[in-house]
Structures are given as structure tokens and as C-alpha cells.
Amino acid sequence: MNDQNLMDKIVALCKRRGFIYPGSEIYGGLAGTWDYGPVGALLKKNLKDLWWKGLVQMREDIVGVDAAIMMNPKAWEASGHLEAFNDPLVECKICHQRFREDKPEDITEHEKSHGKGKVSWTEPKKFNLLVEAKLGVIEDDKQTIYLRGEITNGVQVNFKNVLDSTRVRIPFGIAQMGKAFRNEITPGNFTFRSREFEQMEVQFYIKPDESEGKKWFEYWKSNRMDFYLSLGINKDKLRFKDHEPEKRAHYAKAATDIEYEFPWGFDEVMGIHHRGDWDLKRHQEFSGQNLAYRDPETGQEYLPWDIETSAGVDRSILAILVDAYTEDSGRVFLKLDPRLAPYQVAVFPLLANKPTLVEQAKKIYLDLMEFYQVSWDERGNIGKRYAAQDEVGTPFCVTVDFQSLEDETVTVRMRDNANQDRIKVAELSNYLSKLINETGSSTT
């Protein structure tokens, strides 16, 4: 299977099975926007829940916030986004489409669309990626604001609030998940480069010391790589890529990406950035507020350094889908970690027109709902139901048949190898729990 064919199959599966739809599709769509369907929303929630549990629920040194999307415009001036958050663009003089100067492969591909004719380009011009919005009820007196281009700023401006309202001490982190928006000129590669996307970030504050900076930067590189490996992603398709000094963001003392090998090549799913005291120093300067941290033991005051881990939710979901897509012996299935799978279990009656089978299957379905995300399906024949569940990554399918009425047992069918076990109904929940936990821990 070639790379483009693989992406075409994944895009088609996402639409067919309710993972991801084109945004505003009935109106012709809106480039760079995507809507998550019923199973896509569950997959995304499961990923975010695992991330939050590992970084906030199970740690003593990280707390969470949920900051507003709209901020005072001065916050974006302070963070440097109004000045530095831009891409150099060139414009095709034939059709006037614009492309990023630092993406020569896109430029070359566009030139091919004009055939043998020579394509001329304008000189590069800066283009700000922040999305403008107007706020106010009076048409001629509306304030220009910006939808956040990244979620970091909401944490930085609340640094002092978190210090004053909690018992955190350096080193500590502030976690956040949320939407961000960018004026991407050439959105593409399905959901990889979008104009509306979601991020999962931790800003981890440390003493302003070079050895501390190196220690925590390396710690978070390893920690975040372990997270992606724990999701069952093939380790041979993950790598670190350090940023060269001249290519680092304006705030970064050091930067590394975790990249996944997509069908088009290795590309970033998350970044680890040593932001130094750039953010707090700038917000202190522009707001006039003292954002220094006071050490409760020594009384020393300082602006801490920030080691950031920033993951793209949508990019991570896409990497998970690409990695999980499997074709084997005529079957198509998503080999998802059960903790990520939209449904951990599906329950069927063997025949939908037999009330006794339906009644017992429905009881099992309702009982399991208390512990798992469960799918119910009584459409078509059993083979088609298995195929549908395979394509959404459901690891275990429970079928109630005529033997179930006699001995209170059911068939449990495994997604990855299509093997089946016969299990007593009374033992079913414990049996499934053991399988789910064993499968999840084997990928950790």
C-alpha cells in the first residue's frame, strides 16, 4: 500500500465510521476545519483523559487551569505574538495563491499545477497567524481582539493567581487543554495542519539555573516520549528532532519536537521548549504587576524559568489512527489500545428478531455500561457487525446466542486475531477488566 493510498483509506474510514467529518460540509466546507463525529469525539476524550490523569491526577506537582480563549490584546503584544508570530509568504503571480516560503515542497507541487509554464513569485512578505475578532455591540466602536494562537498565554497571565490560591512550590507545573486558532495559509494533510485545533500543555516552572534547566528539559523529553509509547504507538515511528538555534521560536532557549512518521514523512506531534523567563518577564513588564516567585524557605525572589511540553491533540489523534490502521487477511481494523478505543466493548444478540436473545443481550449491555463505553448493534448479520466494530477499534465483542439461554455463557471475540472465548455472564465484567488492563499495561 503506497502512502497516499493509506491516507485516502484513513480519511474515508474516518468519514464512514464517524471519526472525523469536514467542517460545515453541507455548505461546501471551510478549509482547515474539521468536526469530530460520535466515535471521534470518544477517541479524543479518551486521549485527553489519559493525558490529564498522568500529568495532573497522578502527580503532586502539577495543577490544572482552563483559561479563556479571548484575552486582552495587550497579552498578545507582551508575549511577542503580534510581532513575531508570523510566516514569510510568497504569492504565485499567475493565480495569486500564497504559500509559506519555508515549505519548498508545497511551492514545487504548486508549480506543477501550472504545467510547463514558468511560474513567477513575489518577494516574501510577513503574514501574522493570529486570527482577529471584533468584540462589542456598537458596529463602529468594536474592539479588535485575537483568538488565541496557542494556549500558553492563559497559563502565564494566571501564574500569580495560581501561586496565591494554591500551595504549589517551585518546581511545579500548570496544565491546560484547549482550542487555539491560526491563520494557516496552506492547511493540509487531513487534520494535521488546521486553522482550529486543540492543544494539551504543561508549563513547568523551575529555578532560573542552567543545570536545573538542562535536567528538567531532558526529564520532560523522556517523560513525554514515554507517554506516546504507552499509547501503543510503534517506537520505530517516533523520534526526537532538535531545533537549530536559528530556527527556534522567539521565546526558546532550547527546543525539541517529538515527531511521528506519517505517510508523508516525519512531522511534529508535540514540542518540548525551554522558554526561560521570557513569558513572565514580558507580562510583568507590560502589565506592571510583580510576577516574581518568593521562595518560602530562603525568602529569595526570582522569575522562574518555564519548561513547556505542548502536544497537538488533533495531530496526536491522527498519528494514533495512522499507527493503528491494519489490513490483515481481508479484514480492516484499528489496533487501538483499549483505553483509547471509542468503545471498549460491543454487545450483540445473534439474531435481532429473537426477543429472548435481544432481552438477555440488552441486560448485559446495560450492566456493562456502568464500567465501560459500550456499543450496541443488532443490524445485519454478525459478520458485518464484527467488521463495523473492527473499523472503529472496538477490542472485544460479546455475542448472546442460543447457547447463552441454556448455560448463561456468551462468546467474546477478540479484535486483533478474531479468536473467541466462551465466558460465563457472571464472570464477564471481571474477564473484560483483566483483558483491558493487561492490554493497556503491555503497551506502557
C-alpha positions in Angstrom: 0.0 0.0 0.0 1.5 3.3 -1.0 1.5 6.3 1.3 -1.2 8.3 -0.5 -3.4 5.2 -0.7 -3.0 4.7 3.0 -4.1 8.3 3.8 -7.0 8.1 1.4 -8.2 4.9 3.2 -7.9 6.5 6.6 -9.7 9.7 5.5 -12.5 7.5 4.0 -12.7 5.4 7.2 -12.9 8.5 9.4 -15.9 9.8 7.4 -17.6 6.4 7.0 -17.4 5.4 10.7 -17.9 8.8 12.3 -14.5 9.7 13.5 -14.0 13.0 11.6 -16.1 15.0 9.1 -15.2 18.0 7.0 -16.2 21.2 8.8 -19.5 22.8 7.6 -19.7 20.2 4.9 -23.3 20.8 3.8 -22.3 24.4 2.9 -19.3 23.3 0.9 -16.9 23.2 3.9 -14.4 25.6 5.3 -10.8 24.8 4.6 -8.8 23.8 7.6 -11.7 23.0 9.9 -12.9 19.5 11.0 -15.8 18.2 13.1 -15.3 15.1 15.2 -18.2 12.6 15.0 -19.5 10.2 17.7 -16.6 7.8 17.7 -14.0 10.5 17.0 -15.2 12.5 20.0 -14.9 9.5 22.2 -11.4 8.8 20.9 -10.3 12.4 21.5 -11.8 12.4 25.0 -10.0 9.2 25.9 -6.7 10.6 24.8 -7.2 13.8 26.8 -8.4 11.9 29.9 -5.2 9.7 29.8 -3.1 12.8 29.4 -4.8 14.6 32.3 -4.7 11.6 34.6 -1.0 11.1 34.0 0.0 14.7 34.5 -2.5 16.2 36.9 -4.4 13.5 38.8 -1.4 11.2 39.4 1.1 13.9 40.3 1.5 16.2 43.3 3.5 18.9 41.5 1.1 19.9 38.6 -2.3 21.7 38.9 -4.7 22.5 36.1 -6.4 25.6 34.7 -8.9 26.4 32.0 -8.3 29.9 30.7 -10.4 32.0 28.3 -10.0 31.8 24.6 -10.4 35.6 24.3 -7.8 37.8 26.1 -6.9 41.4 26.5 -4.9 42.2 23.3 -2.0 43.5 25.4 -1.4 39.9 26.4 -0.5 39.1 22.8 1.6 42.1 22.5 3.5 41.2 25.6 4.0 37.6 24.5 5.5 38.7 21.2 2.8 37.2 19.0 1.8 40.4 17.4 5.4 41.0 16.4 6.9 37.5 15.9 4.0 35.1 15.3 4.2 35.3 11.5 5.2 33.3 8.5 7.1 34.6 5.4 4.7 34.1 2.4 5.3 34.2 -1.3 2.5 34.7 -3.8 2.1 33.0 -7.2 1.8 35.8 -9.8 -0.4 33.6 -12.0 -3.2 32.5 -9.7 -2.3 34.7 -6.6 -2.3 31.7 -4.2 0.1 32.2 -1.2 2.5 29.7 0.2 5.0 29.6 3.1 8.5 30.4 1.9 9.9 27.7 4.3 7.8 25.0 2.7 9.6 24.5 -0.7 7.8 21.2 -1.3 4.5 23.0 -1.4 5.8 25.6 -3.8 7.2 22.9 -6.1 4.0 21.0 -6.1 2.0 24.2 -6.9 4.3 25.0 -9.8 3.5 21.6 -11.3 -0.2 22.5 -11.4 0.6 25.2 -14.0 2.0 22.7 -16.4 5.1 23.7 -18.4 4.6 27.4 -17.9 7.1 29.3 -15.9 5.8 30.4 -12.5 6.9 33.7 -11.0 6.7 34.5 -7.3 6.5 37.7 -5.3 9.1 38.6 -2.7 8.4 37.1 0.7 6.0 39.1 2.9 5.3 38.6 6.6 1.8 37.3 7.4 0.5 37.3 11.0 -1.0 34.0 12.1 -3.3 35.3 14.8 -7.0 35.3 14.0 -8.6 38.7 14.5 -12.1 39.1 16.0 -14.3 42.1 16.8 -15.8 42.5 20.3 -18.6 44.9 21.1 -22.2 45.7 20.3 -21.8 49.0 18.6 -20.7 48.4 15.0 -18.4 51.4 14.7 -16.9 51.0 18.2 -15.8 47.4 18.3 -12.5 46.4 19.9 -10.1 44.3 17.9 -9.1 41.2 19.8 -7.4 37.9 18.8 -8.4 34.3 19.2 -5.5 32.7 20.9 -2.9 31.3 18.6 -1.7 29.0 21.4 -3.0 28.3 24.8 0.3 29.1 26.7 -0.6 32.7 27.4 -3.7 31.8 29.5 -1.4 30.0 31.9 1.3 32.7 32.0 -1.1 35.5 32.9 -2.6 33.4 35.7 0.8 32.4 37.2 0.4 34.8 40.2 -3.2 33.7 40.7 -2.2 30.1 41.0 0.6 31.0 43.4 -1.8 33.0 45.6 -4.6 30.4 45.6 -2.8 27.1 46.0 0.2 25.7 47.9 2.4 25.0 45.0 6.2 25.4 45.3 8.9 25.5 42.7 9.4 23.2 40.8 5.7 22.9 39.8 3.6 22.8 36.7 0.3 24.3 35.4 -1.6 22.1 32.9 -4.2 23.1 30.4 -6.1 21.8 27.4 -8.0 23.9 24.9 -8.6 25.2 21.5 -6.3 27.5 19.5 -6.7 29.2 16.2 -4.2 30.2 13.4 -4.4 31.8 10.0 -2.8 28.8 8.3 -2.2 29.7 4.7 -2.0 26.2 3.4 -3.9 23.8 5.7 -3.4 20.3 4.7 -2.6 16.6 5.3 -6.1 16.0 6.7 -6.3 17.3 10.3 -2.5 17.7 10.7 -2.4 21.4 9.7 -5.7 23.1 10.7 -7.0 26.6 11.4 -8.8 25.4 14.6 -7.1 22.8 16.7 -6.7 21.7 20.3 -3.6 21.6 22.5 -2.5 19.9 25.7 0.2 21.7 27.5 2.2 21.9 30.8 4.2 24.9 31.8 6.6 23.6 34.3 8.3 26.3 36.4 11.8 25.8 37.8 14.6 27.8 39.5 16.5 30.0 37.0 19.6 27.8 36.9 21.4 26.3 33.9 21.8 22.9 35.5 18.2 22.8 36.6 17.1 23.8 33.1 19.1 21.0 31.4 17.9 18.5 34.0 14.2 19.3 33.6 14.4 19.7 29.8 15.8 16.2 29.5 13.3 14.9 32.0 10.3 16.1 30.1 11.7 14.9 26.8 11.9 11.4 28.2 8.6 11.7 30.1 6.6 12.8 27.0 8.2 10.2 24.7 7.2 7.5 27.2 3.6 8.8 27.1 3.4 8.3 23.3 4.9 4.8 23.7 2.4 4.0 26.4 -0.4 4.6 23.9 0.9 1.6 21.9 2.5 3.7 19.1 5.3 1.9 17.2 8.5 3.2 18.7 10.3 2.9 15.3 7.9 5.6 14.0 8.7 8.1 16.8 11.8 10.3 17.1 13.2 13.5 18.6 14.2 16.4 16.4 16.2 19.2 18.0 15.6 22.8 16.7 18.6 24.5 15.3 19.3 27.8 17.2 18.3 29.9 14.1 15.0 28.1 13.7 13.8 28.3 17.3 10.8 30.3 18.3 11.4 33.8 19.6 11.0 32.6 23.3 13.0 29.4 23.2 16.4 28.8 24.8 16.2 25.2 23.6 13.5 23.2 21.7 12.9 19.6 20.7 10.0 18.1 18.7 8.6 14.6 19.1 7.9 13.5 15.5 5.8 10.7 14.1 6.4 9.1 10.7 3.2 9.9 8.9 2.7 8.7 5.3 4.3 12.0 4.1 7.3 11.7 6.4 8.3 12.6 9.9 6.4 15.5 11.3 5.8 17.1 14.7 3.1 15.9 17.2 4.4 17.7 20.2 7.2 20.1 21.3 9.3 20.5 24.4 10.5 24.1 24.8 12.8 25.7 27.3 11.1 29.1 27.4 13.3 30.6 30.1 11.7 33.6 31.8 10.6 35.1 28.5 6.8 35.0 29.2 6.7 36.0 32.8 9.3 38.8 32.3 7.3 40.2 29.4 4.0 40.0 31.2 5.5 41.6 34.2 6.8 44.4 32.0 3.6 45.1 30.1 1.2 44.6 33.0 3.1 46.4 35.6 2.4 43.6 38.0 5.0 41.8 40.1 5.1 38.2 39.0 8.1 37.1 40.9 8.1 33.9 42.9 9.2 34.1 46.6 10.9 31.1 48.0 9.1 30.4 51.3 12.3 28.9 52.9 15.0 31.4 51.7 12.9 34.5 51.0 14.7 34.8 47.6 12.5 36.3 44.9 13.0 35.5 41.2 11.2 34.9 37.9 11.2 31.2 37.4 12.1 29.5 34.1 9.5 27.6 32.2 9.9 24.2 30.6 6.9 23.7 28.3 5.5 20.5 26.9 3.0 21.2 24.2 1.1 18.4 22.4 -1.3 18.8 19.5 -4.4 16.8 20.2 -5.5 16.5 16.6 -2.0 15.7 15.4 -1.7 13.0 18.1 -5.1 11.6 17.1 -4.0 11.4 13.5 -0.8 9.7 14.5 -2.8 7.2 16.6 -5.1 6.4 13.7 -2.3 6.0 11.1 -0.4 3.8 13.5 -3.5 1.7 14.4 -4.7 1.1 10.8 -4.3 -2.5 9.9 -5.2 -4.7 7.0 -4.9 -8.5 7.6 -6.4 -11.4 5.8 -9.1 -9.3 4.2 -10.0 -7.6 7.4 -9.6 -3.9 8.2 -9.3 -2.9 11.8 -7.8 -0.2 14.1 -5.4 -1.8 16.6 -6.1 0.8 19.3 -5.1 0.5 22.9 -8.3 -0.5 24.7 -8.0 2.6 26.9 -8.1 4.8 23.7 -10.7 2.8 21.8 -14.0 4.7 21.5 -15.8 1.6 22.7 -14.1 -1.0 24.9 -16.9 -3.5 24.3 -19.7 -4.1 21.9 -22.7 -6.3 22.7 -24.9 -8.1 20.1 -27.8 -10.5 20.1 -27.0 -13.2 17.5 -30.4 -12.6 15.8 -32.3 -9.3 16.2 -35.7 -11.0 15.5 -35.5 -13.3 18.5 -36.8 -11.4 21.6 -35.2 -13.8 24.1 -31.8 -13.1 22.7 -32.3 -9.4 22.5 -33.6 -9.2 26.0 -30.6 -11.0 27.5 -28.1 -9.1 25.3 -29.7 -5.8 26.3 -29.4 -6.7 30.0 -25.7 -7.4 29.6 -25.3 -4.2 27.6 -26.9 -2.1 30.3 -24.9 -3.8 33.1 -21.5 -3.2 31.3 -22.3 0.4 30.6 -21.6 1.2 34.3 -17.9 0.2 33.8 -17.1 0.7 30.1 -18.1 2.7 26.9 -20.3 0.0 25.3 -21.7 -0.2 21.8 -25.0 -1.9 20.9 -25.6 -3.3 17.4 -28.4 -5.5 16.1 -28.2 -4.5 12.4 -27.4 -7.0 9.7 -25.6 -10.3 10.2 -23.0 -11.0 12.8 -20.1 -10.8 10.3 -21.0 -7.2 9.3 -21.3 -6.2 12.9 -17.8 -7.6 13.7 -16.4 -5.7 10.6 -18.0 -2.4 11.7 -16.6 -2.7 15.2 -13.2 -3.7 13.9 -13.1 -0.4 11.9 -13.8 1.7 15.0 -11.2 -0.2 17.0 -13.5 -2.0 19.5 -11.3 -4.6 21.1 -13.9 -7.0 22.4 -17.3 -8.1 21.0 -19.8 -10.0 23.2 -22.5 -12.1 21.4 -25.5 -13.6 23.0 -26.6 -16.8 21.2 -29.0 -19.7 21.8 -26.4 -21.5 24.0 -26.5 -18.3 26.2 -30.1 -19.1 27.0 -29.2 -22.6 28.2 -26.0 -22.1 30.2 -25.6 -18.3 30.9 -22.4 -18.1 28.8 -21.5 -15.7 25.9 -19.0 -15.5 23.2 -16.2 -12.9 23.5 -14.5 -12.2 20.2 -11.1 -10.5 20.1 -10.5 -7.7 17.5 -6.8 -8.3 16.8 -6.9 -12.0 16.0 -10.6 -12.8 15.7 -10.2 -15.6 18.3 -13.2 -16.3 20.6 -13.7 -17.3 24.2 -16.8 -18.7 25.9 -17.3 -16.9 29.2 -20.0 -17.1 31.9 -22.1 -14.0 32.1 -21.5 -13.7 35.9 -17.7 -13.5 35.2 -17.9 -11.3 32.1 -17.1 -7.9 33.7 -14.0 -9.2 35.6 -12.8 -11.0 32.5 -13.1 -7.9 30.3 -11.5 -5.7 33.0 -8.5 -8.1 33.1 -8.1 -8.1 29.3 -8.4 -4.3 29.1 -5.9 -3.7 31.9 -3.4 -6.3 30.6 -3.6 -4.9 27.0 -3.1 -1.4 28.2 -0.2 -2.2 30.6 1.5 -4.2 27.8 1.9 -1.0 25.8 3.1 1.1 28.8 
